Amino acid sequence: MKDDAASPRINQYETGTHVPRSDTIEAIARELKIPVAYLFADGERLARMILAFSQLSVAEQERLMREAESRGRHR
């Protein structure tokens, strides 16, 4: 993306005037070093959780998932 076109384009994404293609979304996430899901999170808490989860090791992710799923079944 050229710098002179980036700002207006990002603004259009933010305002919902234009919806980026999936490959553009993936490129943005890759450039920002964040999971794609972070960009679609419904709220700040979920976005923070997605980012924190993505930074854990696979073993830590599995442990956390088991714990969360266990708690969810007990409600």
RAJO-V715146 format. One record per backbone hydrogen bond with DSSP energy under -1.0 kcal/mol. CO is the residue of the C=O (numbers start at 0). NH is the residue of the N-H. E is the energy in kcal/mol with one decimal. If there is no record, write none. Layout:
# RAJO-V715146
CO/NH/E  CO/NH/E
This chain:
# RAJO-V715146
1/4/-1.0  1/5/-1.4  4/8/-1.7  5/9/-3.0  6/10/-2.3  7/11/-2.0  8/12/-1.9  9/13/-2.6  10/14/-2.2  11/16/-1.2  11/17/-1.7  20/24/-2.2  21/25/-2.5  22/26/-1.8  23/27/-2.5  24/28/-2.5  25/29/-2.5  26/30/-2.5  27/31/-2.3  28/33/-2.3  34/37/-1.1  35/38/-1.3  36/39/-1.1  40/42/-1.4  42/46/-1.9  43/47/-2.6  44/48/-2.1  45/49/-2.7  46/50/-2.3  47/51/-2.6  48/52/-2.9  49/53/-2.2  52/55/-1.5  56/60/-2.6  57/61/-2.5  58/62/-2.2  59/63/-2.5  60/64/-2.6  61/65/-2.4  62/66/-2.1  63/67/-2.7  64/68/-2.9  65/69/-2.2  66/70/-2.4  67/71/-2.1  68/72/-1.5
